Amino acid sequence: MRVVFKTSYDSDIDLHEHGRDRVLMGLLLLAMAALPFLVGDYYLSEVTNTLIWALAGMGLMIAVGHTGQVSLGHAAFLAIGAYSDAALMNAGLPFAISFLLAGLLTGLFGALIAVPAVRMSGIYLAIATLAMFVIVEELVILFEPLTGGIGGILAPSIEILGISFDRYAALSNFYWLVLGVVALVTWGYANLMRSPTGRSFLAVRDSEVSARALGINVTQTKSLAFGLSAGVTGLAGALLGHYIGFFNYELFSIFISINLLLVVTIGGLGSIQGAFLGAILISAVPQLIAILRDGLNENLGINLAGIPGLDTMLFSLILIGFIIYEPTGIYGRSLKIKYWFEVFPLARRDVFRRQKSYLKTERMK
């Protein structure tokens, strides 16, 4: 078992528990940065897509995992970010400015929507965000001069200081751009959660009654969290628009919102790592199923391609299995495995037993 010897209270809020974590994080970033030299364009494209999903997952994690606000409309924020960035670039603004403005505009829109919406909770909030998604979808069609309407819009090529970051012509550069954005947002997110604002998010998530008793403005905290959530998701939408190249409103369907919920739920609610693990599962498992299906056909002569919906059914069964047998998500399972190795042979299953008791103030609601 590793024992961390603390010499000051600063260690309790340090971003890394000990020096080994810093080294491992640095090695991970170096390995990710070197990935274009190690894999082909196909796998590099898939990793880029996974990073964009992880960024969108972090956006939703702020609302769902760290503030307890259920949302079924985050695909709308992806759409706002993508259309805002493309429209601003088509108007002549450089990518660096249009990208930041796209995130800011999406965050402001989310905060504006949150003012009436966050007074709801549970299924009512989910329905309200779903209605917001439908409204945004109709607005995309109505503002045809800016969005291209039903026909769609082309995301211009990215060029910074004369260097091309086009998704097709310079995939490696685009990958490094996405990796840099994800790394910066992750660093900012991690620092946010150890600040007073982040701790107020957790207080509201755990008990609104107790949070009010501590002097936290619950409505303001929820609105801020929802706005930040929308802003980060808008940044992911802008990158997704450049990743796709040409898109219309059909790209941002309700299924995208559901997939985002699966990312944060299966990855592990309430953890930044869960957004990455969920994004890996959502993007990698369908590809793995397709590869195994083709392998069976080539090596054993078993052709499963003729069975309609087989890939989707297998993927759904895997997701259901995770939800039933590991409700804490992939990150929760990794913590259990880590704990087992640290305290072996003294590990006990009851340490992670789910608590079924609630605060009396919560039961009175």
C-alpha positions in Angstrom: 0.0 0.0 0.0 1.3 3.5 -0.9 1.3 6.0 1.9 1.4 9.6 1.0 3.3 11.7 3.6 1.7 15.1 3.7 3.7 18.1 5.1 1.1 20.8 4.5 -2.6 21.3 3.9 -1.8 22.2 0.3 -1.3 18.5 -0.4 -5.1 17.9 0.2 -6.0 20.1 -2.7 -3.0 19.3 -5.0 -4.0 18.4 -8.5 -1.8 15.2 -8.3 -1.7 13.0 -5.2 2.0 12.3 -5.5 4.9 12.8 -8.0 4.3 9.5 -9.7 1.0 10.8 -11.0 2.8 13.8 -12.6 5.3 11.5 -14.3 2.6 9.2 -15.6 0.5 12.2 -16.9 3.6 13.6 -18.7 4.4 10.2 -20.3 0.8 9.9 -21.4 0.8 13.3 -23.1 4.1 12.4 -24.8 2.7 9.1 -26.0 -0.4 10.9 -27.3 1.7 13.6 -29.0 3.8 10.9 -30.7 0.8 8.9 -32.0 0.9 10.3 -35.6 4.3 8.8 -36.0 3.2 5.4 -34.7 -0.2 4.7 -36.4 -1.8 5.2 -39.8 -4.4 7.8 -40.8 -7.4 5.5 -40.1 -6.5 4.9 -36.5 -5.3 8.5 -36.0 -8.7 9.7 -37.3 -10.5 7.4 -34.9 -8.4 8.7 -31.9 -9.2 12.2 -33.0 -12.9 11.4 -33.0 -12.6 9.8 -29.5 -10.9 13.0 -28.2 -13.7 15.1 -29.5 -16.2 12.8 -27.8 -14.2 13.0 -24.6 -14.3 16.8 -24.8 -18.1 16.8 -25.3 -18.4 14.2 -22.4 -16.5 16.6 -20.1 -19.0 19.3 -21.0 -21.9 17.1 -20.1 -20.1 15.8 -17.0 -20.1 19.3 -15.5 -23.9 19.3 -15.6 -24.8 15.7 -14.9 -21.8 14.3 -13.0 -20.8 17.2 -10.9 -24.1 19.2 -10.5 -26.7 16.5 -10.8 -28.6 18.1 -13.7 -29.9 15.6 -16.2 -29.8 16.8 -19.9 -31.2 15.3 -23.0 -30.4 18.2 -25.2 -26.7 18.6 -25.3 -26.6 17.8 -29.0 -28.1 21.3 -29.4 -25.0 22.8 -27.9 -22.8 20.7 -30.2 -24.8 22.2 -33.1 -24.6 25.8 -31.9 -20.8 25.4 -31.5 -20.3 23.9 -34.9 -22.6 26.4 -36.7 -21.2 29.4 -34.9 -17.6 28.5 -35.6 -18.3 27.8 -39.3 -20.4 30.9 -39.8 -17.8 33.2 -38.1 -15.0 31.7 -40.2 -17.0 32.1 -43.3 -17.5 35.8 -42.3 -13.7 36.2 -42.3 -12.6 35.7 -38.7 -9.6 33.5 -38.1 -10.1 30.1 -36.4 -8.6 31.1 -33.0 -11.1 33.9 -32.6 -14.1 32.1 -34.1 -13.4 29.0 -32.0 -13.3 30.9 -28.7 -16.4 32.9 -29.7 -18.3 29.7 -30.6 -17.6 28.4 -27.1 -18.6 31.7 -25.5 -21.8 32.1 -27.5 -22.8 28.5 -26.7 -22.0 29.1 -23.0 -24.1 32.3 -23.0 -27.0 30.5 -24.7 -26.8 27.6 -22.2 -26.7 30.0 -19.2 -29.7 31.9 -20.7 -31.7 28.7 -21.1 -30.6 27.6 -17.6 -32.2 30.5 -15.8 -35.7 29.0 -16.0 -34.7 25.4 -16.6 -32.6 24.8 -13.5 -35.6 25.5 -11.3 -36.7 22.1 -12.4 -35.1 18.8 -11.5 -35.1 15.1 -12.5 -37.3 14.1 -15.4 -38.8 17.7 -15.7 -35.4 19.1 -16.4 -34.7 16.4 -18.9 -37.9 17.2 -20.8 -37.1 20.9 -20.7 -33.6 20.3 -22.3 -35.2 18.0 -24.9 -37.7 20.8 -25.8 -34.7 23.1 -26.1 -33.0 20.7 -28.5 -36.1 20.7 -30.7 -36.2 24.5 -30.7 -32.5 24.8 -31.7 -33.1 22.3 -34.5 -35.9 24.4 -35.9 -33.8 27.6 -35.5 -31.0 26.0 -37.6 -33.4 25.5 -40.4 -34.9 29.0 -40.1 -31.6 30.9 -40.1 -30.7 29.5 -43.5 -28.4 32.4 -44.6 -26.1 31.6 -41.7 -26.5 27.9 -41.3 -27.3 26.7 -44.8 -30.7 25.4 -43.7 -31.5 21.9 -44.7 -28.6 21.8 -47.3 -26.0 22.2 -44.6 -22.8 24.3 -44.3 -19.1 23.7 -45.1 -16.6 24.1 -42.3 -13.7 26.1 -43.7 -10.2 24.7 -43.5 -8.2 25.8 -40.4 -5.0 27.7 -41.0 -2.9 29.2 -38.1 0.2 31.2 -38.8 0.4 29.8 -42.3 0.2 26.2 -41.1 -2.7 24.1 -42.3 -4.7 22.1 -39.8 -7.1 20.7 -42.4 -8.7 17.4 -41.2 -8.1 15.7 -44.6 -5.0 17.4 -46.0 -3.1 17.6 -42.7 -4.6 15.1 -40.3 -1.6 15.0 -38.0 -1.8 18.8 -37.4 -5.5 18.6 -36.8 -5.0 15.8 -34.3 -2.4 17.8 -32.4 -4.8 20.8 -32.4 -7.6 18.7 -30.9 -5.2 17.1 -28.4 -4.0 20.5 -27.3 -7.6 21.8 -26.8 -8.6 18.7 -24.9 -5.5 18.9 -22.7 -6.1 22.6 -21.8 -9.8 22.0 -21.1 -9.0 19.0 -18.9 -6.4 21.0 -16.9 -8.9 23.8 -16.4 -11.7 21.4 -15.5 -9.5 19.6 -12.9 -8.5 23.0 -11.3 -12.1 24.2 -11.4 -13.3 21.1 -9.3 -10.8 21.9 -6.5 -11.8 25.6 -6.4 -14.7 27.0 -4.2 -16.9 27.1 -7.3 -16.3 23.4 -8.1 -17.0 22.4 -4.5 -20.2 24.3 -4.6 -21.2 22.2 -7.7 -20.6 19.1 -5.7 -22.6 20.4 -2.7 -25.6 21.2 -4.9 -25.4 17.8 -6.5 -25.3 15.9 -3.1 -28.0 18.0 -1.3 -29.6 21.2 -2.4 -31.1 21.7 1.1 -27.7 21.4 2.7 -26.1 23.6 0.1 -28.6 26.3 0.9 -27.9 25.9 4.6 -24.2 26.6 3.8 -25.1 29.8 2.0 -24.7 28.6 -1.5 -27.0 30.2 -4.1 -28.3 27.0 -5.7 -30.0 28.7 -8.7 -26.9 30.7 -9.5 -24.6 27.7 -9.1 -26.7 25.6 -11.4 -26.9 28.3 -14.0 -23.1 28.7 -13.9 -22.6 25.0 -14.2 -25.0 24.6 -17.1 -23.4 27.6 -18.9 -19.9 26.1 -18.5 -21.2 22.7 -19.6 -22.8 24.2 -22.7 -19.6 26.2 -23.5 -17.3 23.2 -23.3 -19.7 21.2 -25.4 -19.8 24.1 -27.9 -16.0 23.8 -28.3 -16.4 20.1 -29.0 -19.1 20.9 -31.5 -16.8 23.4 -33.3 -14.0 20.7 -33.6 -16.6 18.1 -34.7 -17.7 20.4 -37.5 -14.2 20.6 -38.8 -13.7 16.9 -38.3 -16.8 16.1 -40.4 -16.1 18.9 -42.9 -19.6 19.3 -44.3 -22.7 18.9 -42.0 -26.3 19.8 -41.6 -28.8 19.7 -38.7 -29.3 15.9 -39.1 -25.8 15.3 -37.7 -26.9 16.6 -34.3 -29.8 14.2 -33.6 -31.3 13.2 -30.3 -29.2 10.0 -30.5 -26.1 12.2 -30.1 -27.5 13.4 -26.8 -28.2 9.8 -25.7 -24.7 8.7 -26.7 -23.2 11.6 -24.6 -25.3 10.4 -21.6 -23.9 6.9 -22.1 -20.4 8.4 -22.3 -20.6 10.0 -18.8 -22.7 7.2 -17.3 -20.7 4.2 -18.4 -17.4 6.0 -18.1 -18.1 7.0 -14.5 -20.3 9.8 -13.2 -18.6 12.5 -11.2 -15.1 11.9 -12.6 -13.1 13.6 -15.4 -11.5 10.2 -16.2 -14.9 8.8 -16.8 -15.5 11.1 -19.8 -12.4 9.7 -21.5 -13.1 6.1 -20.6 -16.7 6.4 -21.8 -15.6 8.1 -25.1 -13.2 5.2 -25.7 -15.9 2.7 -25.1 -18.5 4.4 -27.3 -16.1 5.0 -30.2 -14.0 1.8 -30.0 -16.4 -1.0 -29.2 -18.5 -0.6 -32.5 -15.2 -0.7 -34.5 -14.1 -3.7 -32.5 -17.3 -5.5 -33.2 -17.1 -4.8 -36.9 -13.4 -6.1 -37.0 -14.4 -9.3 -35.2 -17.3 -9.8 -37.5 -15.1 -9.4 -40.6 -12.5 -11.7 -39.0 -15.1 -14.5 -38.5 -16.1 -14.1 -42.1 -12.5 -14.3 -43.5 -11.1 -17.0 -41.2 -14.0 -19.2 -40.3 -16.4 -18.5 -43.2 -19.1 -17.3 -40.7 -20.9 -14.5 -42.4 -22.8 -12.4 -39.9 -23.1 -9.3 -42.1 -26.5 -10.5 -43.4 -28.1 -10.3 -40.0 -29.7 -6.8 -39.8 -28.9 -4.8 -36.6 -26.5 -7.4 -35.1 -23.8 -4.9 -34.4 -26.2 -2.5 -32.7 -27.7 -5.3 -30.7 -24.3 -6.6 -29.4 -23.2 -3.0 -28.6 -26.5 -2.4 -26.7 -26.0 -5.7 -24.7 -22.5 -4.5 -23.7 -23.9 -1.2 -22.5 -26.7 -2.8 -20.6 -24.2 -5.2 -18.9 -22.2 -2.2 -17.8 -25.2 -0.4 -16.3 -26.5 -3.5 -14.5 -23.2 -5.0 -13.2 -21.1 -1.9 -12.8 -23.3 1.2 -12.0 -20.2 3.2 -11.0 -18.9 2.9 -14.5 -15.5 1.9 -15.9 -13.6 4.4 -13.7 -15.4 3.1 -10.6 -14.3 -0.5 -11.5 -10.7 0.7 -12.0 -10.8 2.2 -8.5 -12.0 -1.1 -7.1 -9.2 -3.0 -8.9 -6.6 -0.5 -7.7 -7.8 -0.7 -4.1 -7.8 -4.5 -4.2 -4.1 -4.5 -5.3 -3.2 -1.8 -2.7 -4.6 -3.6 0.4 -4.3 -7.2 -0.7 -4.9 -9.5 1.1 -7.1 -7.3 3.4 -9.5 -6.1 0.7 -13.2 -6.5 1.5 -16.2 -6.2 -0.9 -18.2 -4.2 1.5 -15.9 -1.2 1.2 -17.7 -0.3 -2.1 -21.2 -1.4 -1.2 -23.8 1.0 -2.5 -25.4 3.1 0.2 -29.2 3.1 0.3 -29.8 5.7 3.0 -30.4 9.3 2.3 -30.4 12.5 4.2 -33.6 13.1 6.1 -33.9 16.5 4.5 -33.8 14.9 1.0 -36.5 12.4 2.0 -38.8 15.2 2.9 -38.7 16.8 -0.6 
